[in-house]
Amino acid sequence: MSRRLSWDQHALADLGALGSRDRQLARRIRAAIERYAEDDLGDVRKLSGSTNEYRLRVGDWRVVFRLEDGGRAMAISRVLNRRDAYR
């Protein structure tokens, strides 16, 4: 299954800031997002208390996203370190 990706401005800023500090990690996170969008592979869990929010775990980093359009689109809202992701 191939999903369309849409990025919230916060997620782009998060990934851009991370990329300026650790380019390899930013590439790894982007690759994990693309792998999940293409093949449904990755450590993904639904966030409790939410109807349509999920998180993708990439090491100590979390990609928070929503599945839209019947699961055919992935709206990425944040890319955060785990210590900041669940506040």
C-alpha positions, 0 to 999 in steps of 0.5 A, a space after each residue: 500500500 502506498 500512502 500520500 504523505 503530507 507534512 505539517 509545518 511543525 513536523 517540517 520544522 522539527 525535522 529541519 532542526 534535527 537535520 541541522 544537528 544530526 543529518 544521518 538521524 534525520 535521514 533515518 527518520 525520513 526513511 522510516 516514514 517512507 517505509 511505513 507509507 509504502 509497506 506498513 513496516 515499522 513500530 507503529 501504535 495508536 495513541 491512547 485517548 485519540 481516535 486517529 493519531 498514531 506514533 512511529 518509533 524510530 529509536 528515541 524519536 517519535 513521529 506523530 501522525 494521523 491516517 486520513 482518507 481511509 488510510 490512504 494518506 498519512 498526515 505527519 504532525 510532529 517529529 519529537 524526541 520521546 521525552 517531549 512527545 507525550 506531554 
